[in-house]
Amino acid sequence: MMTTGLKTTCKTAFKTAAVLLAVFSLSACGDATPRSTGARHDAAPHQGVGASQYAQGGWKAGDRTSWEQHLKARAQYGQNDYSRMPNQ
């Protein structure tokens, strides 16, 4: 009778150890927390990045008024679907 109790205890201990091993080994597979918080702001956006093939014509780096005008025009004409719809 004692061996049956000992076997049950060993089986339970083995199952517990196996579950703990699985939990600890799978916990290493999670996402890493980001080290930096938020975006870096080294310079103002209207300063530009220098010569770029993606820069829109008519805008000069460092010209804040021109930057704001281009953003307003893009928001109004490029991203506003209602302004592009034909009048019915």
Backbone as JSON, one array per atom type, in Angstrom:
{
  "sequence": "MMTTGLKTTCKTAFKTAAVLLAVFSLSACGDATPRSTGARHDAAPHQGVGASQYAQGGWKAGDRTSWEQHLKARAQYGQNDYSRMPNQ",
  "N": [[0.81, -1.18, 0.0], [1.97, 1.2, 0.66], [3.74, 1.64, -1.43], [2.06, 2.28, -3.54], [1.02, 4.77, -2.8], [3.39, 6.2, -2.77], [4.1, 6.02, -5.46], [2.01, 7.45, -6.63], [2.46, 9.97, -5.53], [4.95, 10.51, -6.64], [4.27, 10.56, -9.36], [2.56, 12.75, -9.4], [4.3, 14.78, -8.6], [6.1, 14.67, -10.71], [4.43, 15.41, -12.87], [3.77, 18.01, -12.08], [6.3, 19.2, -12.13], [6.84, 18.94, -14.84], [4.87, 20.58, -15.97], [5.58, 23.07, -14.86], [8.13, 23.36, -16.0], [7.41, 23.55, -18.7], [5.92, 25.92, -18.65], [7.85, 27.82, -17.82], [9.73, 27.57, -19.88], [8.27, 28.36, -22.12], [7.67, 30.94, -21.46], [9.81, 32.47, -22.16], [9.46, 32.95, -24.79], [7.94, 35.16, -25.27], [6.97, 38.56, -26.25], [9.46, 41.06, -26.4], [9.93, 43.83, -24.25], [9.7, 47.21, -25.35], [12.56, 49.29, -25.53], [12.86, 52.02, -25.87], [10.82, 54.88, -25.42], [8.31, 56.24, -27.21], [8.62, 58.56, -29.99], [11.65, 59.91, -31.29], [12.63, 63.3, -31.29], [14.58, 64.96, -33.03], [14.9, 67.18, -34.65], [12.89, 69.87, -35.92], [9.99, 69.02, -37.88], [9.69, 70.51, -40.26], [12.24, 71.07, -41.01], [13.31, 69.18, -42.65], [15.1, 66.53, -44.43], [17.2, 66.99, -46.0], [18.42, 66.66, -49.35], [16.06, 64.9, -51.16], [14.39, 62.37, -52.97], [11.75, 62.14, -52.55], [10.73, 64.52, -51.7], [8.39, 67.11, -52.08], [7.91, 69.22, -54.86], [8.5, 72.75, -54.81], [8.67, 73.15, -52.15], [10.87, 74.18, -49.64], [13.51, 73.13, -47.58], [13.39, 73.93, -44.16], [11.65, 76.05, -44.37], [9.05, 76.98, -42.7], [6.45, 78.06, -43.11], [5.86, 77.38, -45.74], [5.9, 74.61, -45.46], [3.68, 74.19, -43.75], [1.64, 75.1, -45.45], [1.78, 73.23, -47.53], [1.07, 70.92, -46.11], [-1.58, 71.52, -45.39], [-2.76, 71.72, -47.93], [-2.38, 69.11, -48.87], [-3.92, 67.69, -47.04], [-6.44, 68.7, -47.66], [-6.86, 68.31, -50.46], [-5.61, 65.94, -51.22], [-6.21, 63.91, -49.36], [-8.84, 64.14, -48.64], [-11.71, 62.72, -49.3], [-14.24, 63.68, -49.87], [-13.91, 66.09, -51.15], [-13.0, 65.29, -53.58], [-15.03, 64.0, -54.83], [-17.43, 63.96, -57.47], [-19.8, 66.55, -58.07], [-23.23, 65.97, -57.55]],
  "CA": [[0.0, 0.0, 0.0], [2.87, 2.35, 0.7], [4.34, 1.88, -2.74], [1.06, 2.92, -4.38], [1.0, 6.18, -2.4], [4.65, 6.79, -3.21], [4.02, 6.14, -6.92], [1.09, 8.55, -6.92], [3.14, 11.2, -5.18], [6.0, 10.74, -7.64], [3.62, 10.95, -10.61], [2.07, 14.12, -9.24], [5.47, 15.65, -8.59], [6.64, 14.71, -12.07], [3.51, 16.21, -13.69], [3.94, 19.4, -11.66], [7.6, 19.65, -12.63], [6.73, 19.06, -16.3], [4.07, 21.77, -16.26], [6.41, 24.23, -14.54], [9.17, 23.44, -17.01], [6.78, 24.04, -19.92], [5.56, 27.33, -18.45], [9.07, 28.64, -17.8], [10.39, 27.57, -21.19], [7.45, 29.13, -23.05], [7.64, 32.35, -21.08], [10.92, 33.12, -22.84], [9.06, 33.2, -26.17], [7.08, 36.34, -25.33], [7.5, 39.78, -26.86], [10.35, 41.86, -25.57], [9.42, 45.17, -24.03], [10.51, 48.2, -26.07], [13.5, 50.01, -24.66], [12.65, 53.45, -25.98], [9.41, 55.25, -25.32], [7.93, 57.32, -28.1], [9.49, 58.92, -31.11], [12.68, 60.92, -31.01], [12.45, 64.54, -32.03], [15.89, 65.59, -33.14], [14.74, 68.48, -35.3], [11.51, 70.15, -36.31], [9.68, 68.34, -39.14], [9.84, 71.35, -41.45], [13.66, 71.21, -41.36], [13.59, 68.26, -43.75], [16.22, 65.6, -44.3], [18.17, 67.29, -47.05], [17.95, 66.32, -50.69], [15.33, 63.64, -51.16], [13.58, 62.19, -54.16], [10.36, 62.15, -52.14], [10.31, 65.87, -51.34], [7.49, 67.7, -53.07], [8.43, 70.44, -55.48], [7.97, 73.99, -54.28], [8.93, 73.24, -50.71], [12.29, 74.28, -49.31], [13.78, 72.7, -46.21], [13.55, 75.02, -43.22], [10.6, 77.05, -44.57], [7.91, 76.48, -41.94], [5.19, 78.48, -43.72], [5.66, 76.53, -46.91], [5.61, 73.28, -44.92], [2.3, 74.18, -43.28], [0.76, 75.23, -46.61], [1.76, 71.94, -48.23], [0.29, 69.98, -45.31], [-3.0, 71.88, -45.53], [-3.19, 71.36, -49.29], [-2.43, 67.65, -48.94], [-5.07, 67.24, -46.27], [-7.67, 69.12, -48.31], [-7.05, 67.79, -51.81], [-5.09, 64.59, -51.42], [-6.73, 62.91, -48.44], [-10.23, 64.41, -48.37], [-12.47, 62.08, -50.37], [-15.43, 64.46, -50.21], [-13.55, 67.16, -52.1], [-12.7, 64.69, -54.88], [-16.26, 63.42, -55.39], [-18.12, 64.88, -58.39], [-21.08, 67.06, -57.57], [-24.35, 65.24, -58.15]],
  "C": [[0.86, 1.26, 0.0], [3.48, 2.65, -0.66], [3.35, 2.56, -3.68], [0.99, 4.4, -4.07], [2.25, 6.89, -2.87], [4.65, 6.99, -4.72], [3.12, 7.31, -7.32], [1.75, 9.89, -6.64], [4.23, 11.53, -6.2], [5.41, 11.17, -8.97], [3.14, 12.39, -10.54], [3.22, 15.11, -9.26], [6.07, 15.78, -9.98], [5.76, 15.56, -12.98], [3.65, 17.69, -13.36], [5.24, 19.97, -12.21], [7.54, 19.84, -14.15], [5.94, 20.3, -16.69], [4.88, 23.02, -15.98], [7.52, 24.44, -15.56], [8.6, 24.0, -18.32], [6.43, 25.53, -19.8], [6.8, 28.21, -18.5], [9.75, 28.67, -19.16], [9.58, 28.37, -22.22], [7.39, 30.6, -22.69], [8.77, 33.13, -21.73], [10.56, 33.48, -24.28], [8.21, 34.45, -26.33], [7.76, 37.52, -26.0], [8.4, 40.51, -25.88], [9.75, 43.25, -25.4], [10.3, 46.17, -24.77], [11.38, 48.99, -25.1], [13.3, 51.52, -24.74], [11.15, 53.74, -25.91], [9.14, 56.44, -26.21], [8.94, 57.58, -29.2], [10.51, 59.97, -30.68], [12.4, 62.15, -31.86], [13.78, 65.28, -32.04], [15.79, 67.0, -33.7], [13.27, 68.65, -35.65], [11.22, 69.48, -37.66], [9.9, 69.2, -40.38], [11.31, 71.58, -41.82], [14.06, 70.27, -42.49], [14.78, 67.36, -43.46], [17.31, 65.88, -45.32], [17.57, 66.95, -48.4], [17.29, 64.95, -50.67], [14.49, 63.56, -52.42], [12.09, 62.24, -53.84], [9.86, 63.53, -51.74], [9.47, 66.45, -52.46], [8.08, 69.0, -53.6], [7.77, 71.69, -54.91], [8.17, 74.16, -52.79], [10.43, 73.25, -50.48], [12.49, 73.9, -47.85], [14.03, 73.91, -45.32], [12.5, 76.1, -43.33], [9.31, 76.53, -43.91], [6.58, 76.86, -42.58], [4.87, 77.63, -44.93], [5.28, 75.11, -46.49], [4.15, 73.19, -44.51], [1.32, 74.3, -44.44], [0.66, 73.92, -47.38], [0.97, 70.91, -47.44], [-1.2, 70.25, -45.42], [-3.53, 71.46, -46.9], [-3.31, 69.85, -49.43], [-3.63, 67.11, -48.19], [-6.38, 67.56, -46.98], [-7.9, 68.41, -49.64], [-6.58, 66.35, -51.98], [-5.74, 63.54, -50.55], [-8.21, 63.12, -48.1], [-11.06, 63.86, -49.52], [-13.69, 62.89, -50.79], [-15.1, 65.56, -51.21], [-13.26, 66.6, -53.49], [-13.93, 64.09, -55.56], [-16.9, 64.42, -56.34], [-19.43, 65.32, -57.77], [-22.22, 66.36, -58.28], [-25.6, 66.07, -58.16]]
}
